[in-house]
Amino acid sequence: MKKIFSVLTLSLAILSCGNPNATHSDNQDQPTAVVENLDSPADSVAAEPYLFTDKNGKVYLSWLHKSSDSGLLKFSVLNNEQWSDPKTIATGKNWFINWADFPVLAADGNGNLLAHFLEKSDSGTFTYDVKVTTSDNTGTSWSKPLILHDDGIKAEHGFVSMIPFREGYFISWLDGRNTAMPEGSGNHEGHHGQMTLRGAIVDKQGKKTSEWELDERVCDCCQTNAAMTANGPVLIYRDRSADEIRDISIVRWVNGKWTSPQTIFANNWKITGCPVNGPRIDAKGNHLAIAWFSSPEKDAQVNVIFSEDGGASFGKPIRLDEGKAVGRVDLVMIDSKSAFVSWMEGSEIKAAKVFSNGQKEPSILIAASSESRSAGFPQMTQSESGLVFAWTDPAVKTIKTVQLPLK
């Protein structure tokens, strides 16, 4: 059942607080926005939601159901502003379940789906594999899971992105084959070796047809994100220089080859540990928008940047936060010149529309949440009638969903 969750009058500017460098919203004259509740299909002890919209505008929600001795990956589809009865993708007893490294799902709009989960490969804390499973009947049944990577190393593999591409999918992941200690215990954020970024094309059955190393040294535990441009897939991630600068980089598929990594903007954020705060991207043709979190000189901020040439070059970043940025961003392009960005502002989930010319609309309070890890990463995607949001509510240990209608 759809219910009104909150009504927010946006005729007043949102005042910045805490940080004198935080920016104000530019457009002061916006209509009332109504955030509508969508009854969640998730039951209790559920977390780590992920939202995906296929080429037909169908919205999918996946999540993990946790029990004392097993994990279940489930999904639901939004129909007429109601979630369908949940279906189970996979279940297992030795999964790696982590607040930041959540399973994702992709659908090609023709009844084919691809999903992944993480399964422990050894006793080390961060020794786990990426398992992928597919469906050719809209998720009614799923294939036997396959290990995505074939290095055979007991190490960390995760932080997956996947999107439909050609007759299958493009999929990427952080690969720790070079970080593993000799005894196979895994070495998260250590110095034994470097975390790499890899990408592959898999067919509709989840079998790899091509694979590449896309970056030889990246941040160890920030989410990656991919989008499809007119040229092909592009992938963004938090890079890691030899001097521990951890800014956002992009690699692009152009004329059948991957470009070298390119920094989208030099925040020059130097940090010796992973901030666990990845970027998000969306595309309309060769128009791109990217949102990300950074904290150079301890100035925590959320920015968005636009490109008009498939990510070959970028404009100036536009700052969105209001002085209490936590990050955990998401982004949806509305058209070639504008995007909605969501982020955590303190313990609140905020969203705002921003334009490539630098203009911004006042932010909208989507929901009260928590800065704790158990609150996870709020998700946002576009439906036929608006924006859908999903997040973990740690107070009741389940997932909540709402919709923001767009005119």
Secondary structure, DSSP 8 states (H G I E B T S, - for coil): -EEEEEEE--SS-----S-TT----S------EEEEEE--S--SSEEEEEEEE-TTS-EEEEEEEE-SS-EEEEEEEEETTEE---EEEEEESSB---SSS---EEE-SSS-EEEEEEEE-SSSTT-EEEEEEEESSTTSS----EES------SBEEEEEEEEETTEEEEEEEE-TTT--TTS---TT-SSS--EEEEEEE-TTS-EEEEEEEESSB-SS---EEEE-SS-EEEEEEB--TT-B--EEEEEEETTEE---EESS----B-SS------EEEEETTEEEEEEEE-GGG--EEEEEEESSTTSS----EE---S-EEEEEEEEEEETTEEEEEEEETTEEEEEEEETTS-B---EEEEE--SSGGG---EEEE-SSEEEEEEEETTTTEEEEEEEE--
